[in-house]
Amino acid sequence: MTASRLSPPARVLITKIGLDGHDRGSRIVAAYLRDAGMEVIYTPPWQSIAAVVKLAMEEDVDVIGVSSLATDHLIVPKLMEALRDAGLGHLGVVVGGIIPEDERPALLQAGVSAIHGPGSSREQIVEHVAALAAAVREIKNAELREIVP
């Protein structure tokens, strides 16, 4: 299964912010995306928001995937704000893991593109991340066309 025909391949940062150390799901999703042809930058658990923003900028990623199996998804709105403050508000952000239904609207309102919980298929995740990366590339290209006519 291939993700997209982006050239160069989509670049995706898979991370865990906060104190949640359960990383099996994020490692599996990273493998799905890598096997689909995406470039995956994987961090160990316990990342700070500042570290994720810095790495996203340094690695020129298209999408950030945040895994949460505890309550660390509750700080994702702060991540979204930090990304906007750093000029990275155009990046796609997805959240995966155990997210209670009543906490999902806050993530979506903050700008998260999608929440992939238990039961999401490999195909759903890969297709969504590939489409999101393509949309982010379009935004980047449009911004470049404005700078360099």
MIGULO-838002 format. One record per atom (N, C-alpha, C, O): residue number from 1; atom name; x, y, z. Coordinates in nm, 2 decimals. Layout:
! residues N
(NUM,CA,(X,Y,Z))
...
This chain:
! residues 149
(1,N,(0.08,-0.12,0.00))
(1,CA,(0.00,0.00,0.00))
(1,C,(0.09,0.12,0.00))
(1,O,(0.18,0.13,0.08))
(2,N,(0.06,0.22,-0.09))
(2,CA,(0.14,0.34,-0.09))
(2,C,(0.05,0.46,-0.05))
(2,O,(-0.07,0.46,-0.07))
(3,N,(0.12,0.55,0.01))
(3,CA,(0.04,0.66,0.07))
(3,C,(0.00,0.77,-0.03))
(3,O,(-0.11,0.81,-0.03))
(4,N,(0.09,0.81,-0.11))
(4,CA,(0.07,0.91,-0.20))
(4,C,(0.18,0.92,-0.30))
(4,O,(0.28,0.84,-0.29))
(5,N,(0.17,1.01,-0.39))
(5,CA,(0.27,1.02,-0.49))
(5,C,(0.34,1.15,-0.47))
(5,O,(0.39,1.21,-0.57))
(6,N,(0.35,1.20,-0.35))
(6,CA,(0.42,1.32,-0.32))
(6,C,(0.57,1.30,-0.34))
(6,O,(0.63,1.20,-0.31))
(7,N,(0.63,1.40,-0.40))
(7,CA,(0.77,1.40,-0.42))
(7,C,(0.83,1.53,-0.38))
(7,O,(0.80,1.63,-0.44))
(8,N,(0.92,1.53,-0.29))
(8,CA,(0.97,1.42,-0.21))
(8,C,(0.85,1.36,-0.12))
(8,O,(0.75,1.42,-0.10))
(9,N,(0.87,1.24,-0.06))
(9,CA,(0.77,1.18,0.02))
(9,C,(0.72,1.27,0.14))
(9,O,(0.80,1.35,0.18))
(10,N,(0.60,1.25,0.18))
(10,CA,(0.55,1.32,0.29))
(10,C,(0.64,1.30,0.41))
(10,O,(0.69,1.19,0.43))
(11,N,(0.65,1.40,0.49))
(11,CA,(0.74,1.39,0.61))
(11,C,(0.65,1.41,0.73))
(11,O,(0.57,1.50,0.75))
(12,N,(0.65,1.31,0.82))
(12,CA,(0.56,1.30,0.93))
(12,C,(0.64,1.28,1.06))
(12,O,(0.72,1.20,1.07))
(13,N,(0.61,1.37,1.16))
(13,CA,(0.67,1.36,1.29))
(13,C,(0.57,1.28,1.38))
(13,O,(0.45,1.33,1.40))
(14,N,(0.61,1.17,1.44))
(14,CA,(0.53,1.10,1.53))
(14,C,(0.59,1.12,1.67))
(14,O,(0.70,1.09,1.69))
(15,N,(0.50,1.16,1.77))
(15,CA,(0.55,1.20,1.90))
(15,C,(0.45,1.18,2.01))
(15,O,(0.34,1.15,1.98))
(16,N,(0.51,1.18,2.13))
(16,CA,(0.42,1.18,2.25))
(16,C,(0.46,1.29,2.33))
(16,O,(0.58,1.31,2.37))
(17,N,(0.37,1.38,2.37))
(17,CA,(0.40,1.49,2.45))
(17,C,(0.35,1.46,2.59))
(17,O,(0.26,1.38,2.62))
(18,N,(0.41,1.53,2.69))
(18,CA,(0.37,1.51,2.83))
(18,C,(0.44,1.39,2.89))
(18,O,(0.55,1.36,2.86))
(19,N,(0.37,1.33,2.98))
(19,CA,(0.42,1.22,3.07))
(19,C,(0.38,1.08,3.03))
(19,O,(0.43,0.99,3.09))
(20,N,(0.31,1.07,2.92))
(20,CA,(0.26,0.93,2.88))
(20,C,(0.38,0.86,2.81))
(20,O,(0.43,0.91,2.72))
(21,N,(0.41,0.75,2.87))
(21,CA,(0.53,0.67,2.81))
(21,C,(0.49,0.55,2.73))
(21,O,(0.57,0.48,2.69))
(22,N,(0.36,0.53,2.72))
(22,CA,(0.31,0.41,2.64))
(22,C,(0.32,0.43,2.49))
(22,O,(0.24,0.51,2.44))
(23,N,(0.42,0.37,2.43))
(23,CA,(0.45,0.41,2.29))
(23,C,(0.43,0.30,2.19))
(23,O,(0.47,0.32,2.07))
(24,N,(0.37,0.19,2.23))
(24,CA,(0.35,0.08,2.13))
(24,C,(0.27,0.13,2.01))
(24,O,(0.30,0.10,1.90))
(25,N,(0.15,0.19,2.04))
(25,CA,(0.07,0.24,1.93))
(25,C,(0.14,0.34,1.84))
(25,O,(0.12,0.33,1.72))
(26,N,(0.21,0.43,1.89))
(26,CA,(0.28,0.53,1.81))
(26,C,(0.39,0.46,1.72))
(26,O,(0.41,0.50,1.61))
(27,N,(0.45,0.36,1.78))
(27,CA,(0.55,0.28,1.70))
(27,C,(0.48,0.20,1.58))
(27,O,(0.54,0.20,1.47))
(28,N,(0.37,0.15,1.61))
(28,CA,(0.29,0.08,1.51))
(28,C,(0.25,0.17,1.39))
(28,O,(0.27,0.14,1.28))
(29,N,(0.19,0.29,1.43))
(29,CA,(0.15,0.39,1.33))
(29,C,(0.27,0.44,1.25))
(29,O,(0.26,0.45,1.13))
(30,N,(0.38,0.46,1.32))
(30,CA,(0.50,0.50,1.25))
(30,C,(0.54,0.40,1.14))
(30,O,(0.58,0.44,1.03))
(31,N,(0.53,0.27,1.18))
(31,CA,(0.56,0.17,1.08))
(31,C,(0.47,0.17,0.96))
(31,O,(0.51,0.15,0.85))
(32,N,(0.34,0.18,0.99))
(32,CA,(0.24,0.19,0.89))
(32,C,(0.27,0.30,0.79))
(32,O,(0.27,0.28,0.67))
(33,N,(0.31,0.42,0.84))
(33,CA,(0.33,0.53,0.75))
(33,C,(0.47,0.51,0.67))
(33,O,(0.47,0.54,0.55))
(34,N,(0.56,0.46,0.74))
(34,CA,(0.69,0.43,0.67))
(34,C,(0.67,0.33,0.56))
(34,O,(0.72,0.34,0.45))
(35,N,(0.60,0.22,0.59))
(35,CA,(0.57,0.12,0.49))
(35,C,(0.49,0.17,0.38))
(35,O,(0.50,0.11,0.27))
(36,N,(0.42,0.28,0.40))
(36,CA,(0.34,0.34,0.29))
(36,C,(0.42,0.44,0.21))
(36,O,(0.37,0.50,0.11))
(37,N,(0.55,0.45,0.24))
(37,CA,(0.64,0.54,0.16))
(37,C,(0.66,0.67,0.22))
(37,O,(0.73,0.76,0.15))
(38,N,(0.61,0.70,0.34))
(38,CA,(0.64,0.83,0.40))
(38,C,(0.77,0.83,0.48))
(38,O,(0.81,0.73,0.52))
(39,N,(0.83,0.95,0.49))
(39,CA,(0.94,0.97,0.58))
(39,C,(0.89,1.00,0.72))
(39,O,(0.81,1.09,0.74))
(40,N,(0.93,0.92,0.81))
(40,CA,(0.88,0.93,0.95))
(40,C,(0.99,0.97,1.04))
(40,O,(1.10,0.90,1.05))
(41,N,(0.97,1.07,1.12))
(41,CA,(1.06,1.11,1.22))
(41,C,(0.99,1.07,1.35))
(41,O,(0.88,1.12,1.38))
(42,N,(1.06,0.99,1.43))
(42,CA,(0.99,0.93,1.55))
(42,C,(1.07,0.98,1.67))
(42,O,(1.19,0.97,1.68))
(43,N,(0.99,1.03,1.77))
(43,CA,(1.06,1.07,1.89))
(43,C,(1.03,0.97,2.00))
(43,O,(0.93,0.90,2.00))
(44,N,(1.11,0.97,2.10))
(44,CA,(1.08,0.89,2.22))
(44,C,(0.97,0.96,2.30))
(44,O,(0.94,1.08,2.27))
(45,N,(0.91,0.89,2.39))
(45,CA,(0.81,0.96,2.47))
(45,C,(0.86,1.08,2.55))
(45,O,(0.98,1.10,2.56))
(46,N,(0.77,1.15,2.62))
(46,CA,(0.80,1.25,2.71))
(46,C,(0.86,1.38,2.65))
(46,O,(0.94,1.44,2.70))
(47,N,(0.81,1.42,2.53))
(47,CA,(0.85,1.54,2.46))
(47,C,(0.78,1.66,2.52))
(47,O,(0.66,1.65,2.56))
(48,N,(0.85,1.77,2.52))
(48,CA,(0.79,1.90,2.56))
(48,C,(0.73,1.96,2.43))
(48,O,(0.77,1.92,2.32))
(49,N,(0.63,2.05,2.45))
(49,CA,(0.58,2.12,2.34))
(49,C,(0.68,2.19,2.26))
(49,O,(0.69,2.19,2.14))
(50,N,(0.77,2.26,2.33))
(50,CA,(0.88,2.34,2.27))
(50,C,(0.97,2.25,2.18))
(50,O,(1.01,2.28,2.07))
(51,N,(1.00,2.13,2.23))
(51,CA,(1.08,2.04,2.16))
(51,C,(1.01,1.99,2.03))
(51,O,(1.08,1.97,1.93))
(52,N,(0.88,1.96,2.04))
(52,CA,(0.81,1.92,1.92))
(52,C,(0.81,2.03,1.81))
(52,O,(0.82,2.00,1.70))
(53,N,(0.78,2.15,1.86))
(53,CA,(0.78,2.26,1.76))
(53,C,(0.91,2.28,1.70))
(53,O,(0.92,2.30,1.57))
(54,N,(1.02,2.28,1.78))
(54,CA,(1.15,2.29,1.72))
(54,C,(1.18,2.18,1.62))
(54,O,(1.24,2.21,1.51))
(55,N,(1.15,2.06,1.65))
(55,CA,(1.18,1.95,1.57))
(55,C,(1.10,1.95,1.44))
(55,O,(1.15,1.92,1.33))
(56,N,(0.97,1.99,1.45))
(56,CA,(0.89,2.01,1.33))
(56,C,(0.95,2.11,1.24))
(56,O,(0.94,2.09,1.11))
(57,N,(1.00,2.22,1.29))
(57,CA,(1.06,2.32,1.21))
(57,C,(1.19,2.27,1.15))
(57,O,(1.21,2.29,1.03))
(58,N,(1.28,2.21,1.23))
(58,CA,(1.41,2.16,1.18))
(58,C,(1.39,2.05,1.07))
(58,O,(1.47,2.05,0.97))
(59,N,(1.29,1.97,1.09))
(59,CA,(1.27,1.86,1.00))
(59,C,(1.18,1.89,0.88))
(59,O,(1.16,1.80,0.79))
(60,N,(1.12,2.01,0.88))
(60,CA,(1.04,2.05,0.77))
(60,C,(0.93,1.95,0.74))
(60,O,(0.91,1.90,0.63))
(61,N,(0.86,1.91,0.85))
(61,CA,(0.75,1.81,0.84))
(61,C,(0.62,1.87,0.78))
(61,O,(0.60,1.99,0.78))
(62,N,(0.54,1.78,0.73))
(62,CA,(0.41,1.82,0.67))
(62,C,(0.30,1.79,0.78))
(62,O,(0.20,1.87,0.79))
(63,N,(0.32,1.69,0.86))
(63,CA,(0.22,1.64,0.95))
(63,C,(0.28,1.60,1.08))
(63,O,(0.39,1.55,1.08))
(64,N,(0.21,1.63,1.19))
(64,CA,(0.26,1.58,1.32))
(64,C,(0.15,1.49,1.37))
(64,O,(0.03,1.53,1.37))
(65,N,(0.19,1.37,1.42))
(65,CA,(0.10,1.28,1.48))
(65,C,(0.13,1.27,1.63))
(65,O,(0.24,1.24,1.66))
(66,N,(0.03,1.30,1.71))
(66,CA,(0.05,1.29,1.86))
(66,C,(-0.03,1.17,1.91))
(66,O,(-0.15,1.16,1.88))
(67,N,(0.04,1.09,1.98))
(67,CA,(-0.02,0.97,2.04))
(67,C,(-0.05,1.00,2.19))
(67,O,(0.04,1.05,2.26))
(68,N,(-0.17,0.96,2.24))
(68,CA,(-0.20,0.98,2.38))
(68,C,(-0.28,0.86,2.43))
(68,O,(-0.38,0.82,2.37))
(69,N,(-0.23,0.80,2.53))
(69,CA,(-0.30,0.69,2.60))
(69,C,(-0.34,0.73,2.74))
(69,O,(-0.40,0.65,2.81))
(70,N,(-0.30,0.84,2.78))
(70,CA,(-0.34,0.89,2.92))
(70,C,(-0.42,1.02,2.89))
(70,O,(-0.51,1.03,2.81))
(71,N,(-0.38,1.13,2.96))
(71,CA,(-0.46,1.25,2.94))
(71,C,(-0.37,1.36,2.87))
(71,O,(-0.40,1.48,2.87))
(72,N,(-0.26,1.32,2.81))
(72,CA,(-0.17,1.41,2.75))
(72,C,(-0.23,1.48,2.63))
(72,O,(-0.18,1.59,2.59))
(73,N,(-0.34,1.43,2.57))
(73,CA,(-0.40,1.49,2.46))
(73,C,(-0.46,1.63,2.51))
(73,O,(-0.49,1.71,2.42))
(74,N,(-0.48,1.64,2.64))
(74,CA,(-0.54,1.77,2.69))
(74,C,(-0.44,1.89,2.67))
(74,O,(-0.49,2.00,2.68))
(75,N,(-0.32,1.86,2.64))
(75,CA,(-0.22,1.97,2.62))
(75,C,(-0.20,2.00,2.47))
(75,O,(-0.12,2.08,2.43))
(76,N,(-0.27,1.92,2.38))
(76,CA,(-0.26,1.94,2.24))
(76,C,(-0.30,2.08,2.20))
(76,O,(-0.24,2.14,2.11))
(77,N,(-0.41,2.14,2.25))
(77,CA,(-0.44,2.28,2.22))
(77,C,(-0.32,2.37,2.24))
(77,O,(-0.31,2.47,2.17))
(78,N,(-0.24,2.35,2.35))
(78,CA,(-0.12,2.43,2.37))
(78,C,(-0.02,2.41,2.26))
(78,O,(0.05,2.50,2.22))
(79,N,(-0.01,2.29,2.21))
(79,CA,(0.08,2.26,2.10))
(79,C,(0.03,2.33,1.98))
(79,O,(0.12,2.39,1.91))
(80,N,(-0.10,2.33,1.95))
(80,CA,(-0.15,2.40,1.83))
(80,C,(-0.12,2.55,1.84))
(80,O,(-0.08,2.61,1.74))
(81,N,(-0.13,2.61,1.96))
(81,CA,(-0.10,2.75,1.98))
(81,C,(0.04,2.78,1.95))
(81,O,(0.08,2.87,1.89))
(82,N,(0.13,2.69,2.01))
(82,CA,(0.27,2.71,1.99))
(82,C,(0.31,2.69,1.84))
(82,O,(0.40,2.76,1.80))
(83,N,(0.25,2.60,1.77))
(83,CA,(0.28,2.59,1.63))
(83,C,(0.24,2.72,1.55))
(83,O,(0.32,2.76,1.47))
(84,N,(0.12,2.77,1.58))
(84,CA,(0.08,2.90,1.52))
(84,C,(0.18,3.01,1.55))
(84,O,(0.22,3.09,1.47))
(85,N,(0.22,3.02,1.68))
(85,CA,(0.31,3.12,1.72))
(85,C,(0.45,3.11,1.65))
(85,O,(0.51,3.21,1.63))
(86,N,(0.49,2.99,1.61))
(86,CA,(0.61,2.97,1.55))
(86,C,(0.60,2.98,1.39))
(86,O,(0.70,2.96,1.32))
(87,N,(0.48,3.02,1.34))
(87,CA,(0.46,3.02,1.20))
(87,C,(0.44,2.89,1.14))
(87,O,(0.46,2.88,1.01))
(88,N,(0.40,2.79,1.21))
(88,CA,(0.38,2.66,1.16))
(88,C,(0.23,2.62,1.17))
(88,O,(0.20,2.50,1.18))
(89,N,(0.14,2.71,1.17))
(89,CA,(0.00,2.68,1.19))
(89,C,(-0.06,2.61,1.07))
(89,O,(-0.17,2.55,1.08))
(90,N,(0.02,2.60,0.96))
(90,CA,(-0.03,2.53,0.84))
(90,C,(-0.01,2.38,0.84))
(90,O,(-0.06,2.31,0.76))
(91,N,(0.07,2.34,0.94))
(91,CA,(0.10,2.19,0.95))
(91,C,(-0.02,2.12,0.99))
(91,O,(-0.11,2.17,1.06))
(92,N,(-0.03,2.00,0.94))
(92,CA,(-0.14,1.91,0.97))
(92,C,(-0.11,1.84,1.10))
(92,O,(0.01,1.80,1.13))
(93,N,(-0.21,1.83,1.19))
(93,CA,(-0.19,1.76,1.32))
(93,C,(-0.30,1.66,1.34))
(93,O,(-0.42,1.69,1.32))
(94,N,(-0.26,1.53,1.37))
(94,CA,(-0.36,1.43,1.40))
(94,C,(-0.32,1.38,1.54))
(94,O,(-0.21,1.38,1.58))
(95,N,(-0.43,1.32,1.60))
(95,CA,(-0.41,1.27,1.74))
(95,C,(-0.46,1.12,1.73))
(95,O,(-0.56,1.09,1.67))
(96,N,(-0.39,1.04,1.80))
(96,CA,(-0.43,0.90,1.80))
(96,C,(-0.42,0.85,1.95))
(96,O,(-0.35,0.90,2.03))
(97,N,(-0.50,0.74,1.97))
(97,CA,(-0.50,0.68,2.10))
(97,C,(-0.63,0.68,2.17))
(97,O,(-0.74,0.69,2.10))
(98,N,(-0.63,0.68,2.30))
(98,CA,(-0.75,0.68,2.38))
(98,C,(-0.80,0.82,2.41))
(98,O,(-0.74,0.88,2.50))
(99,N,(-0.89,0.87,2.34))
(99,CA,(-0.94,1.00,2.36))
(99,C,(-1.09,0.99,2.39))
(99,O,(-1.17,0.95,2.31))
(100,N,(-1.13,1.03,2.51))
(100,CA,(-1.28,1.02,2.55))
(100,C,(-1.36,1.11,2.45))
(100,O,(-1.32,1.22,2.41))
(101,N,(-1.48,1.06,2.42))
(101,CA,(-1.57,1.13,2.33))
(101,C,(-1.59,1.28,2.37))
(101,O,(-1.59,1.37,2.28))
(102,N,(-1.61,1.30,2.50))
(102,CA,(-1.64,1.44,2.54))
(102,C,(-1.52,1.53,2.53))
(102,O,(-1.54,1.65,2.55))
(103,N,(-1.40,1.48,2.51))
(103,CA,(-1.28,1.56,2.50))
(103,C,(-1.24,1.59,2.35))
(103,O,(-1.15,1.67,2.33))
(104,N,(-1.30,1.52,2.26))
(104,CA,(-1.26,1.53,2.12))
(104,C,(-1.30,1.67,2.06))
(104,O,(-1.21,1.72,1.99))
(105,N,(-1.41,1.73,2.09))
(105,CA,(-1.44,1.86,2.03))
(105,C,(-1.33,1.97,2.06))
(105,O,(-1.31,2.05,1.97))
(106,N,(-1.28,1.97,2.18))
(106,CA,(-1.17,2.07,2.21))
(106,C,(-1.05,2.05,2.12))
(106,O,(-0.99,2.15,2.08))
(107,N,(-1.02,1.93,2.09))
(107,CA,(-0.90,1.90,2.00))
(107,C,(-0.93,1.95,1.86))
(107,O,(-0.85,2.01,1.80))
(108,N,(-1.05,1.92,1.81))
(108,CA,(-1.09,1.96,1.68))
(108,C,(-1.10,2.11,1.67))
(108,O,(-1.06,2.17,1.57))
(109,N,(-1.16,2.17,1.77))
(109,CA,(-1.17,2.32,1.77))
(109,C,(-1.03,2.39,1.77))
(109,O,(-1.01,2.49,1.72))
(110,N,(-0.93,2.32,1.83))
(110,CA,(-0.80,2.37,1.84))
(110,C,(-0.72,2.36,1.71))
(110,O,(-0.62,2.43,1.69))
(111,N,(-0.78,2.28,1.61))
(111,CA,(-0.72,2.27,1.48))
(111,C,(-0.67,2.13,1.45))
(111,O,(-0.61,2.11,1.34))
(112,N,(-0.69,2.03,1.53))
(112,CA,(-0.65,1.90,1.50))
(112,C,(-0.74,1.85,1.38))
(112,O,(-0.86,1.87,1.38))
(113,N,(-0.67,1.79,1.29))
(113,CA,(-0.74,1.74,1.16))
(113,C,(-0.83,1.62,1.19))
(113,O,(-0.94,1.62,1.14))
(114,N,(-0.78,1.53,1.27))
(114,CA,(-0.86,1.41,1.29))
(114,C,(-0.81,1.34,1.42))
(114,O,(-0.69,1.36,1.46))
(115,N,(-0.89,1.25,1.47))
(115,CA,(-0.86,1.17,1.59))
(115,C,(-0.88,1.03,1.55))
(115,O,(-0.99,0.98,1.51))
(116,N,(-0.77,0.95,1.55))
(116,CA,(-0.77,0.81,1.52))
(116,C,(-0.76,0.73,1.64))
(116,O,(-0.65,0.72,1.70))
(117,N,(-0.87,0.67,1.68))
(117,CA,(-0.87,0.59,1.81))
(117,C,(-0.86,0.44,1.78))
(117,O,(-0.84,0.40,1.66))
(118,N,(-0.88,0.36,1.88))
(118,CA,(-0.88,0.22,1.86))
(118,C,(-0.99,0.18,1.76))
(118,O,(-1.10,0.23,1.76))
(119,N,(-0.95,0.09,1.67))
(119,CA,(-1.04,0.05,1.57))
(119,C,(-1.02,0.12,1.44))
(119,O,(-1.07,0.08,1.33))
(120,N,(-0.94,0.23,1.44))
(120,CA,(-0.90,0.29,1.31))
(120,C,(-0.81,0.19,1.23))
(120,O,(-0.72,0.13,1.29))
(121,N,(-0.84,0.17,1.11))
(121,CA,(-0.76,0.08,1.03))
(121,C,(-0.64,0.14,0.98))
(121,O,(-0.62,0.27,0.97))
(122,N,(-0.54,0.06,0.94))
(122,CA,(-0.42,0.11,0.88))
(122,C,(-0.45,0.19,0.76))
(122,O,(-0.39,0.30,0.74))
(123,N,(-0.54,0.15,0.67))
(123,CA,(-0.58,0.22,0.55))
(123,C,(-0.64,0.36,0.59))
(123,O,(-0.60,0.46,0.52))
(124,N,(-0.72,0.37,0.69))
(124,CA,(-0.78,0.50,0.72))
(124,C,(-0.67,0.59,0.77))
(124,O,(-0.67,0.71,0.73))
(125,N,(-0.58,0.55,0.85))
(125,CA,(-0.47,0.63,0.90))
(125,C,(-0.38,0.68,0.79))
(125,O,(-0.35,0.79,0.77))
(126,N,(-0.34,0.58,0.71))
(126,CA,(-0.24,0.62,0.60))
(126,C,(-0.31,0.71,0.50))
(126,O,(-0.25,0.81,0.46))
(127,N,(-0.43,0.68,0.46))
(127,CA,(-0.50,0.77,0.36))
(127,C,(-0.52,0.91,0.42))
(127,O,(-0.50,1.01,0.34))
(128,N,(-0.56,0.92,0.54))
(128,CA,(-0.58,1.05,0.60))
(128,C,(-0.45,1.13,0.61))
(128,O,(-0.45,1.25,0.57))
(129,N,(-0.35,1.07,0.66))
(129,CA,(-0.22,1.14,0.67))
(129,C,(-0.17,1.18,0.53))
(129,O,(-0.11,1.29,0.52))
(130,N,(-0.18,1.09,0.44))
(130,CA,(-0.13,1.12,0.30))
(130,C,(-0.21,1.24,0.24))
(130,O,(-0.15,1.33,0.19))
(131,N,(-0.34,1.24,0.26))
(131,CA,(-0.42,1.35,0.21))
(131,C,(-0.39,1.48,0.28))
(131,O,(-0.38,1.59,0.22))
(132,N,(-0.37,1.47,0.41))
(132,CA,(-0.34,1.59,0.49))
(132,C,(-0.20,1.64,0.45))
(132,O,(-0.18,1.77,0.44))
(133,N,(-0.10,1.56,0.43))
(133,CA,(0.03,1.60,0.38))
(133,C,(0.02,1.67,0.25))
(133,O,(0.09,1.77,0.22))
(134,N,(-0.06,1.62,0.16))
(134,CA,(-0.08,1.68,0.02))
(134,C,(-0.14,1.82,0.04))
(134,O,(-0.10,1.91,-0.03))
(135,N,(-0.24,1.83,0.13))
(135,CA,(-0.30,1.96,0.15))
(135,C,(-0.20,2.06,0.20))
(135,O,(-0.20,2.18,0.17))
(136,N,(-0.12,2.02,0.30))
(136,CA,(-0.02,2.10,0.36))
(136,C,(0.08,2.15,0.25))
(136,O,(0.12,2.26,0.25))
(137,N,(0.12,2.06,0.16))
(137,CA,(0.22,2.09,0.06))
(137,C,(0.16,2.20,-0.04))
(137,O,(0.23,2.29,-0.08))
(138,N,(0.03,2.19,-0.06))
(138,CA,(-0.04,2.29,-0.15))
(138,C,(-0.03,2.42,-0.08))
(138,O,(-0.01,2.52,-0.15))
(139,N,(-0.06,2.43,0.05))
(139,CA,(-0.05,2.55,0.12))
(139,C,(0.09,2.61,0.12))
(139,O,(0.11,2.73,0.09))
(140,N,(0.19,2.52,0.14))
(140,CA,(0.33,2.57,0.13))
(140,C,(0.37,2.62,-0.01))
(140,O,(0.43,2.72,-0.02))
(141,N,(0.32,2.55,-0.11))
(141,CA,(0.35,2.59,-0.25))
(141,C,(0.28,2.72,-0.28))
(141,O,(0.34,2.80,-0.35))
(142,N,(0.16,2.74,-0.23))
(142,CA,(0.09,2.87,-0.26))
(142,C,(0.16,2.98,-0.19))
(142,O,(0.17,3.09,-0.25))
(143,N,(0.21,2.96,-0.07))
(143,CA,(0.29,3.06,0.00))
(143,C,(0.42,3.10,-0.08))
(143,O,(0.46,3.21,-0.09))
(144,N,(0.48,2.99,-0.13))
(144,CA,(0.60,3.02,-0.21))
(144,C,(0.57,3.09,-0.34))
(144,O,(0.65,3.18,-0.38))
(145,N,(0.46,3.06,-0.40))
(145,CA,(0.42,3.13,-0.53))
(145,C,(0.40,3.28,-0.50))
(145,O,(0.42,3.37,-0.59))
(146,N,(0.35,3.31,-0.38))
(146,CA,(0.33,3.45,-0.34))
(146,C,(0.46,3.53,-0.32))
(146,O,(0.48,3.64,-0.36))
(147,N,(0.56,3.45,-0.27))
(147,CA,(0.69,3.51,-0.25))
(147,C,(0.77,3.52,-0.38))
(147,O,(0.83,3.63,-0.40))
(148,N,(0.77,3.42,-0.46))
(148,CA,(0.85,3.41,-0.58))
(148,C,(0.75,3.40,-0.70))
(148,O,(0.71,3.28,-0.73))
(149,N,(0.71,3.51,-0.76))
(149,CA,(0.61,3.50,-0.87))
(149,C,(0.66,3.43,-0.99))
(149,O,(0.59,3.41,-1.09))
